Amino acid sequence: MKSLQDNCGVFGLYAETECVHDIFQGIDFLQHRGQEYCGIATFDEGIRIVTHYGKAANTFRDQELGYLKGTWGIGHVSLRERQPVRWRSQLGEIAVAFGGNIVNADELIEEMKSRGRAFYDGYNVEIISKIIMEERDVVAGIRALSKIIRGAYSLVVLTRDGIYAARDIYAFRPLVLGQGPGKYVIASESRAIQNLEMEFIRDVRPGEILLVNDKGFQTLAQLDSPRRAHCAFEWAYTASLDSIIDGVYVQEARNQLGGSLAQRDMDEGGLEVDIVAAVPMSGIGHALGYHKRSKISYQEVFLYNRYADRSYTQSNQPAREKMAKRKLSVLQHAVKGQRVVLCDDSIVRGTQILYKVRDLKEAGAQQVHVRIACPPLMYPCDFGISTRTYEELAARRHFKTGNITSMKKLRDLEALIADQIGADSVKYNSLDAFVSALGIPKQQLCLKCFDGLDPTETQ
Ligand code: SF4
């Protein structure tokens, strides 16, 4: 498991009948966006809420689902904050859940403390909720948020009137709308809609504030958006392969990114190899794209053990290494004597890909050429993806200052990384190739972890 995770997934449903089972399944379909916490709140005269440490499918009991009565409600999965959170305020009883990150959280807490406000734990969701609850209504509260928060948020607020939903003015994190018979749904990803057999309608626009209730979707406000800044990582890694985000199918994007890596190999003289393989699960779409473009056979070389625990929860490196091995075992028969192109989405610290290369070589692979869909990660993310510090980013360790501004610099870095992980060669997509493969204009993407440019400062 990479040390690169999204923080949250949000879900909201307004229905004619009891909503909890759809919400439970909805957050289960979003579980890949955060596995530490999950929660559901429903409205039935007042707010009923149950949250857990752990995944939805492992933690919710029938009794709790029975308690969560009502025909509208919200759900949440998270890596770091237990949500939704319920409040009693001048706006009545509300529950709030959000995905993203507030960059200026400390500053906002200090400012609010200076006005006599107190904080329970200072989590992002608490700051967001308190800003909203200071205003006369939820729409005014979300308007206020957009003016003072620096960061990313996709948000659902459960109230007596229905569910308010909003996406920040840059639309960093995805948020989509869907509809089924007698049901209206909001979700972080379209997969939660289509797998519940409802119809995907559209993406929530940057700065759009909606109310979802028995009248359907009503846009209550459209805030000015200086630019879009969709997280480019969604298509490369975070989102599920079966989702469509801001008009681009994730599977198609990953295939194109893998195809672009194959094209570079072909343009640079071709690569004499026997098979294309993926690091499951994140590398599969990329490897299939490489295979389609290069016509080199696709072969699975790792068996994914769905029962293994996640590697990053292990407390030390040897334990993490053991767990990583339990999670992906090598299919020795497929590998022995083969020259392998191994595709993955990104390299963070470099330890996981090092183990994979080593495992393949120990199983008898003649050569392992690593191909990485994303450009080198040079900067930590401020907007809701939990990357590590500068020091932990493998590319940054080799290039301490400055960006990868030329193919020469990229090739120099690739040689250093290949040496570090014991691969016969390493190639990344350049930033230009990456953007062109996604097919989204560069000025509509956040690429800060690759180029260091904060999209909220570059209009
Ligand atoms: S910095 Fe990177 S991970 Fe974070 S929002 Fe921007 S593109 Fe996504």
Residues whose N, C-alpha, C, O or C-beta is under 5 A from the ligand:
A	BS01	SF4	C231 A232 F233 P380 C381 D382 F383 I385 C446 L447 K448 C449
